[in-house]
Amino acid sequence: MSSQAVSAPKSSRSRHIRLRCVLALAQKEGYQILRDPSSLVIAFVLPLVLLFLFGLGISLDPTSIPLGLVVETRSAVTDRLATSFRGSSYFELWEADDRAELEPLFISGRLKAVVILSQDYPRQRTMGSATVQVLVNGSEANTAELIVNYVENLLQKQMWYDAEARGQPVAASPILVEPRVWYNPNVDSRAAILPGSIAVIMTLIGTILTALVVAREWERGTMEALLASSISRAEFLLGKFLPYFGLGLSAMMLVAIVTVTLFGVPFRGSWLVLTGVSAVFLVVALGLGLFISTATANQFVATQVALIVGYLPSFILSGLVFEINSMPLSIRILTHLLPPRYFVSACRTSFLAGNVWEVILYDTSLLALFAVVLWILTIRKTRLTLE
Amino acid sequence: MIRFEQVTKRFPRADRAALHEVSVRILAGAITGVIGPDGAGKTTFLRLAAGLLVPDQGRITVLDHDTQRELAFRDHLAYMPQKFGLYTDLTVWENLLLYARLRGIPAAEGRASIDRLLTFTGLGPFRRRLAGKLSGGMKQKLGLACSMLIQPKVMLLDEPGVGVDPVSRRELWKIVQEQRDQGVGIVWSTPYLDEAEKCDYVLVLYEGKVVFFGPPAEFTARANNRTFLVEIPAEERRRLTREWLQKPTVVDTRIQGQRLRVVLRPEALVPGTPPEARDAAPAEIHHMAPTEARFEDAFIDALGGVPKDRVALVNRTASGENHHEEVVVAEGLVKRFGRFTAVDHVSFRVRRGEVFGLLGPNGAGKSTTFRMLCGLAAPTEGHATVAGVDLRKARAQARRFVGYMAQSFSLYGDLTVRQNLEFFGGVYGLRGARLSVAIRQMLDELELAPLANISAGLLPLGFKQRLALAVAILHRPAVVFLDEPTSGVDPLARREFWLRIDQLVEEGAVVIVTTHFMDEAEYCDRLALINRGKVIAMDSPDAIRNSIQSPQLPNPTLEDAFIAMLERANEATERDAAVTATGAERKGGPTT
């Protein structure tokens, strides 16, 4: 072997990135995307389906809770009260004048709660303070608490208004709290969930899109031919990344636009900023997919892993459904290692609060850090031999 | 051009080295065949040469570059892996363009070389077709074209002849020979021993070791003067194959047409050898006519001959039933898919104790015919009976008389040998005691009992094949269908397989084989040649060979006959087409 050859070992590998090579691979990938509709389905149909599931299926607001109301002695006071119950969209009201009538329904679980205004209630009211019995099914603790709070609130308001109407001073409750909610004035949980769910959806889509592509090359035997054609790691990975980056970004925009137009979620930030953050996040999600695909080299395993890694933690631990602050410390620390967490926060901020630079820059810089780490891992994992 | 020095390569969890101390020098301007059965180390050899694997020991240089130090040689290397490396959802042209760009060929030059290769390979008319929709032969040609874009100095081709019909195979050889004549060094790996004779040099591998390296004629010459053809009565040829093989001086026996091909040990021919060697063929010896040795004869000889213990099978007497009963009858079978006629009036009858072969190029309609006879597809027209049961009326019932062994051995790799047998036995309707008896018999007969609790996926290829056969014949079917049963299998395992099949046949079963592997065709009593859905010839292998005998070709092989008949048939259809075309023209044209 000549000394010249020794001085340039593995010359064809350490070459700088050849743009033509990357473009050729990206174009090939583009043809494959267009001819095999499954990528297009994953990019455009799946996110919309998920968005509709999140938007319509998951709601943390109670509506139409079956509630029994027993009025043993009717009077003007009880009528007013019954009317306010009827007017509430939270309840589906079942009325009776005898508790025995509603008892079986409550026991069978058909009614979640029963409010009983006893015979004595109108009289007690004229005396100032009154007792109301509320039977609640405690097996659904959250709902039970909600009902009790709501009924209490309603009764108190009623009393206050009644007293005011009569020009009497309000004895029982001197303070009435009037809450004001910022960013989501109607406390509509859909507005809170959808922007965050966009982040979860994009984690899943981004990961799955690329999870298949490297494994596919190995399974179909085309990897062997590519390897023999002296292509570099960076060229190969870039050629894989670029087309799916375009696909992922369009999917992201589609989902965001549908959220604003169809679901009426406000958008207070800037589209440019959202696009920028999404782009950084996609580098992470697609990188994760590429990493999984490279490491497993098997399409079936890769999709399974992508589902588990891309979906479950981002759904449960990103702060979308469960408040991160109420998690145990160990889990809270864990959530910091999950990129979707930062994207959920950035998306929510963009939609509901606007360009809060503090939040957005923090989230974006952490996502960028994840991107760098993941890509280093992926590049190291990419094999250039069949070993 | 390529130099291996004491190269050893071992894979994790393998019980032996994939390649063991291999040293060869492969020359430029020649075709070197890497020959050996599946698992011999052919692919490992090629991948090492392409720099895709790292040797555990030894040194490899390609075009004077050490493959471990630099990969610059790849700019002059064409490598075609077994799975072609084609993108099935890209068109022919897009595949070529992709590889041209990946190889860094400038656009204009790339286009020119794509056009040249499209013409050269005859793929021009298919440039817009998706690679996935090409036939096996065309895929190989496209794979070859993709690897040739750079005007290589070295071509490494991994089993380009597998899964390709003889006609396409000849075309591939022509392409490669032209490259060789321009000075390109070519390495062509193949499990087919008959391809070895076309190479300039052969590297014969067996279980990772070099058996021989040099010109093929030199290797074949080792069996010269020791190979004979023996005239035997046709009815007894199966029994005699076995009996002769058990003689201590016989290395190999195999049926060739109406005769028995026998290879003897060298000692058997030398006067003054020990008596037990000389009594090779006491009375019969003068019926033996010497014949020219073939590569396969030398190969079996080099491996030490067919092991005698594998031949000592249970000798059961043939059942005394009527041997002329027609077990499978196909009459005017037609299968149409839309406007396309896959099978066009195919008729044949197969009697008890007969091995019948369906031969034809890819897409000729063999598999469709096969599927109709197995009851897996309903014929559009015509009718077929299996063991007297009409497939149209009682397909499910007929299926119980049928055993099927698929080309890819459809076994469950995660189940053990016994579990596979239990599952398939159940599928064929065997239950309880009958099933356990059948399984025990099968394990004994096919000598699988020691492996009964091993996962099928871990079995060596030869044993997998044995298990696949066991699964197919567990329910004692009257008809056994075999789909290229020994393609790629080690020749010793192939001998063993056919010895078992012979036994089944002697017991009165019918065996129907589809293949485009000439070696398997040789084992058949009768062959039907199918082309474009039609039977173009049906006869014994000898008669088919003799039908094309001519002064130019005094000793035609079955492959020669096959190709000649296909060409003749295609010419005839083209002539017919031309006649009808001119006829139509005449009718439509102005009358004078």
Interface residues (C-beta under 8 A of the other chain):
Chain A: M1 A5 V6 A8 P9 K10 S11 S12 R13 R18 R20 C21 L23 A24 L25 Q27 K28 Y31 Q32 R35 D36 R220 G221 T222 E224 A225 L226 L227 A228 S229 S230 I231 T385 L386 E387
Chain B: R47 A50 G51 L52 L53 V54 D64 H65 D66 R69 E70 L71 A72 R74 D75 L77 Y79 M80 P81 Q82 K83 F84 G85 L86 Y87 T88 D89 L90 E94 L97 L98 Y99 R101 L102 R103 G104 L130 C146 S147
